[in-house]
Amino acid sequence: MTAPATPELPVVVIGAGPTGLAAAAHLVDRGIEPLVVEAGPAAGAAVREWAHVRLFSPWSELVDPAAEKLLAPTGWTRPDPSAHPSGGDWAERYLQPLADALGERVRTGARVTGVSRAGRDRLVDAGRDTQPFVVHVTRTDGTEERLLARAVIDASGTWTTPGPAGGSGLPALGERAAADRVTYRVPDLDDPA
Ligand SMILES: Cc1cc2nc3c(=O)[nH]c(=O)nc-3n(C[C@H](O)[C@H](O)[C@H](O)COP(=O)(O)OP(=O)(O)OC[C@H]3O[C@@H](n4cnc5c(N)ncnc54)[C@H](O)[C@@H]3O)c2cc1C
């Protein structure tokens, strides 16, 4: 495959979760400009939805080395490596500071709704490898924009596409019919709302 002749364009990262932010930190470490596009209102939007749940992993396994390198000059201190944070702690004490350190390289309230190659469509296919990516973004206020990218990293996660309850990756018999009584999330039973 021929590398696109677009080194000046950013690498667009879809999602400011733990994976997307770590990918951005690694890109910065290698001198490549990332642009993280996050659908939610803040970094770690999916993790914040289960803020009340304690992780089974300790902090020592939850901080990416490249991210820590980026955070160090900001005065950030790594939490107790043996402690187990909640989702809320992970978001507030690591993901948000990391997004802040990345600064304008992170855009929130911006959902990626399509990825293509410039000038190529279902009829015009030749030379795709040499064309930059076009990333279609729809903002929370409904406005749209298109970004050009030298590469795209999909770190959008699986939170909004949960696996079915049935085995073999298929819905259990009757699962669809009971959809209004099934939650695939982790409800906070202490939350009166
Ligand atoms: C209750 C619970 C406990 C867990 N405990 C642990 C643990 O102890 N240890 C462990 O290693 N893992 C744990 N996990 C798993 C871990 O949280 C996930 O592996 C991790 O969050 C994946 O990170 P991610 O960045 O890939 O995806 P996500 O965290 O899902 O982040 C994806 C981001 O992309 C954004 N996004 C999605 N679609 C778009 C789009 N089209 N455009 C723009 N942005 C988009 C989302 O808003 C989100 O912010 C746990 C998960 C859950 C649910």
The ligand as a MOL file (V3000), in Angstrom:
LIG
                    3D

  0  0  0     0  0            999 V3000
M  V30 BEGIN CTAB
M  V30 COUNTS 53 58 0 0 0
M  V30 BEGIN ATOM
M  V30 1 C -18.5110 -1.6270 34.7390 0
M  V30 2 C -17.2020 -1.7750 34.0120 0
M  V30 3 C -16.0420 -2.0590 34.7210 0
M  V30 4 C -14.8240 -2.2070 34.0560 0
M  V30 5 N -13.6920 -2.5020 34.7800 0
M  V30 6 C -12.5030 -2.6270 34.1290 0
M  V30 7 C -11.2920 -2.9140 34.8710 0
M  V30 8 O -11.2900 -3.0450 36.0840 0
M  V30 9 N -10.1420 -3.0330 34.1550 0
M  V30 10 C -10.1110 -2.9060 32.7940 0
M  V30 11 O -9.0190 -3.0460 32.2010 0
M  V30 12 N -11.2180 -2.6360 32.0740 0
M  V30 13 C -12.4110 -2.5020 32.7190 0
M  V30 14 N -13.5420 -2.2410 32.0020 0
M  V30 15 C -13.4440 -2.1330 30.5570 0
M  V30 16 C -12.9060 -0.7490 30.1930 0
M  V30 17 O -13.6880 0.2360 30.7890 0
M  V30 18 C -12.9580 -0.6100 28.7030 0
M  V30 19 O -12.1360 -1.6170 28.1400 0
M  V30 20 C -12.4460 0.7600 28.3090 0
M  V30 21 O -13.3170 1.7750 28.7610 0
M  V30 22 C -12.3580 0.7920 26.8120 0
M  V30 23 O -11.8730 2.0590 26.4930 0
M  V30 24 P -12.1290 2.6480 25.0640 0
M  V30 25 O -11.4740 3.9810 25.0320 0
M  V30 26 O -11.7480 1.6500 24.0320 0
M  V30 27 O -13.7220 2.7580 24.9370 0
M  V30 28 P -14.7450 3.6660 25.7740 0
M  V30 29 O -14.3600 3.8110 27.1870 0
M  V30 30 O -16.0980 3.0900 25.4450 0
M  V30 31 O -14.5970 5.0890 25.0880 0
M  V30 32 C -15.0350 5.3070 23.7740 0
M  V30 33 C -15.3090 6.7950 23.6090 0
M  V30 34 O -15.6640 7.0190 22.2580 0
M  V30 35 C -16.7710 7.9180 22.2120 0
M  V30 36 N -17.4730 7.6560 20.9590 0
M  V30 37 C -18.2130 6.5570 20.6330 0
M  V30 38 N -18.6620 6.6650 19.3780 0
M  V30 39 C -18.1890 7.8480 18.8860 0
M  V30 40 C -18.3070 8.5290 17.6260 0
M  V30 41 N -18.9980 8.0070 16.6170 0
M  V30 42 N -17.6970 9.7220 17.4860 0
M  V30 43 C -16.9850 10.2810 18.5060 0
M  V30 44 N -16.8390 9.6760 19.7200 0
M  V30 45 C -17.4310 8.4790 19.8950 0
M  V30 46 C -17.5790 7.5840 23.4570 0
M  V30 47 O -18.3920 8.6710 23.8540 0
M  V30 48 C -16.4800 7.2850 24.4690 0
M  V30 49 O -16.0630 8.4290 25.1890 0
M  V30 50 C -14.7690 -2.0760 32.6460 0
M  V30 51 C -15.9350 -1.7600 31.9340 0
M  V30 52 C -17.1390 -1.6140 32.6040 0
M  V30 53 C -18.3770 -1.2810 31.8080 0
M  V30 END ATOM
M  V30 BEGIN BOND
M  V30 1 1 1 2
M  V30 2 1 2 3
M  V30 3 2 2 52
M  V30 4 2 3 4
M  V30 5 1 4 5
M  V30 6 1 4 50
M  V30 7 2 5 6
M  V30 8 1 6 7
M  V30 9 1 6 13
M  V30 10 2 7 8
M  V30 11 1 7 9
M  V30 12 1 9 10
M  V30 13 2 10 11
M  V30 14 1 10 12
M  V30 15 2 12 13
M  V30 16 1 13 14
M  V30 17 1 14 15
M  V30 18 1 14 50
M  V30 19 1 15 16
M  V30 20 1 16 17
M  V30 21 1 16 18
M  V30 22 1 18 19
M  V30 23 1 18 20
M  V30 24 1 20 21
M  V30 25 1 20 22
M  V30 26 1 22 23
M  V30 27 1 23 24
M  V30 28 2 24 25
M  V30 29 1 24 26
M  V30 30 1 24 27
M  V30 31 1 27 28
M  V30 32 2 28 29
M  V30 33 1 28 30
M  V30 34 1 28 31
M  V30 35 1 31 32
M  V30 36 1 32 33
M  V30 37 1 33 34
M  V30 38 1 33 48
M  V30 39 1 34 35
M  V30 40 1 35 36
M  V30 41 1 35 46
M  V30 42 1 36 37
M  V30 43 1 36 45
M  V30 44 2 37 38
M  V30 45 1 38 39
M  V30 46 1 39 40
M  V30 47 2 39 45
M  V30 48 1 40 41
M  V30 49 2 40 42
M  V30 50 1 42 43
M  V30 51 2 43 44
M  V30 52 1 44 45
M  V30 53 1 46 47
M  V30 54 1 46 48
M  V30 55 1 48 49
M  V30 56 2 50 51
M  V30 57 1 51 52
M  V30 58 1 52 53
M  V30 END BOND
M  V30 END CTAB
M  END
